[in-house]
Amino acid sequence: MTTLDELRKKIDELDSEIERLISERADCAQQVAHVKQEALKGTDEEPVYYRPEREAQVLRNVMERNKGPLGDEEMARLFREIMSACLALEQPTRVAFLGPEGTFTQQAAIKHFGHSAVTVPMMAIDEVFREVAAGAVSYGVVPVENSTEGVVNHTLDNFLESNVKICGEVELRIHHHLLVSDTTKSDGITRIYSHAQSLAQCRKWLDSHYPSIERVAVSSNAEAAKRIKSEWHSAAIAGDMAAELYGLTKIAEKIEDQPDNSTRFFIIGAENVPVSGDDKTSIIVSMRNKPGALHDLLAPFHSAGIDLTRVETRPSRSGRWSYVFFIDFLGHCDNAEIKAVLDTISEQAADLKILGSYPQAVM
């Protein structure tokens, strides 16, 4: 039987080998940056260091190779952090998110880009779009839909006027906790702060446990967490990141009404993303106002056997009682069958805008 000392010695040897290999990988990343810089020397182009399709492929390969005992997602998260640190040696990635610090959107940004990315808080979704469009940051992260409360209309509306591209997506399990500060009198709580969506996602729990307490909607869960630091009679609903950042205590955990409560986020940027092998495409379509317009829009997808994953309708900015359709479907716009469908729709539509093709969320 292997002794404890022998196992510890084996772990030390493995740690040393892992460290050597990580350093070797980091050296390769620096060489990649040098090759990219040399290839564009003498031109006005800037090197592109972060490649969403390449990172998605690497993470998928990690999960496919994994034999345990660590789970696939846990192994992928470890590699995500290695990739994030190596990318920072090439060029740190600046990412805007819907702030303040401690929001689920920041958590989604870190899940996608790793802790070595520089996350920059913005006070509104509009500001995230503007920062990306202006080139002040490389990417932005914005919420697009929640499995319980549905679509985030403000994000969709920004796509109507912006030319930014969707470069990726993140799916995040959302767990809400009831939090108090060190000055809160837990038996004297008269007010609960949170974002409107979070209050809605915890409605049944609140009706059962705090039916008569005032519920106050604020701009974000992180803002709710900050507010209760100075109010002895208030509590907040927020996530783990806000609790840790603001030093709060959980008096009730995972109070969301739906145990599988998840939010989907878009990664927005300036460039088109090449095929990764497992992609989605998002488009905006404005149809001419005529009988059967919706059928004409959806029929080409059905005929080609293309899987629609989301269809949303929003009022158009161009005319009263006219609408635009936001559609997500599986496949990349560079694929021949997708191109054919989009060409067919374009002939019938008043306007068609491709928001981007991007890798499906890996973890």
C-alpha positions, 0 to 999 in steps of 0.5 A: 500500500502506498504511504502518505509520504510517497503520495506527497512526493508524487504530488510534488513531482507532478506540481513541478512538471505542471509548472514547467509545462505552464511556463512552456505554454506561456513562452509559446503564447509570447512567440505567437504575439511576436509572429502576429506583430511581425506579420503586420509590420508596416501596415495600419492593422493591429494584431488580433490576440484573442480569437473566440473560435480558437479558445472555444475549440481548445476548451471543447478539446479539453472537455473531450479528453478529460477522463476524470476524476475532475468534472469536464467543466472544472477541468475547462475552468482550470484551462480557461485561467491558464489561457487567460494568463497566457493571453495577458502576456500577449496583450491584456484584454479589456472588457466592459460589463454592466456594473458596478463591481460584483454583478452577475455580468462581471461574474459572466465576464470572468467566466468567459475571459478568466481572471487575467482580463481587465474588467471595466464597470459601466453603469448602463447597457448603453455605455457598454455598447458605446465603449465597444463601438468607440474602441475604448475596450476590446469587448463588452458583456451584456445580459440578453435573457433569463430562463425565468423572466425572459429577454432583456429588452434594453440589450436587444434595442441597442442592437437596432442602432449599434454596429457592434458584433456578437462574438460569443455567449456565456450561460451562467447559473444564477443563485440568489442569497438574502444578505445582511451586513454586520450592522443589520438587525436581522429581526428588524428587517423592513426593506429588501433591495435588489434588481427588479429581475432578481426580485421577480426571480425570488417572488414566491420565496419572498411571498412565503418568508417576507410577505409584508416587507417593502421590496425596492428595485435598484439598478443592480444587485451589487448596488443593493449590496452596497446600500445595506452597508449603511442601513441597519434595517435593510437586506439585499438579494445578490449573488456570491460575488457581491457578498464576498466583495462587500463583506456580507453574510448570507442568512438564506441561500439559493432563494430563487424560485426556479432551481435551474435559474440561468442567465445568458449573456452576449460577448460583443466586439468589433470583429466577425468570428470565423467558424469554430465548428459548433456555432450560433448566429443571431440576426435582426429581420424587419419584414414588410407588413403583409399577410403571411409575413411571419410564415415567409420569414420562418419557412426557409429555416424549416425547409433547410432543417435549421434549428431556431433557438430563439425568436423575439419580437420588438417594436420597430423604431421606424414606424408605428405598429411595425415590428422587428424579429430577433432570431438565434439559430444553430450554424455559422453564416459562412456555411453554404446552407445558412447563406442560402437561407439568409439570401432567401430571407433578404429577398423578402425582408424590408431589412436584414442585419446579421448581428454575428456568428459565434461559438456556442457557450462551452461551459 
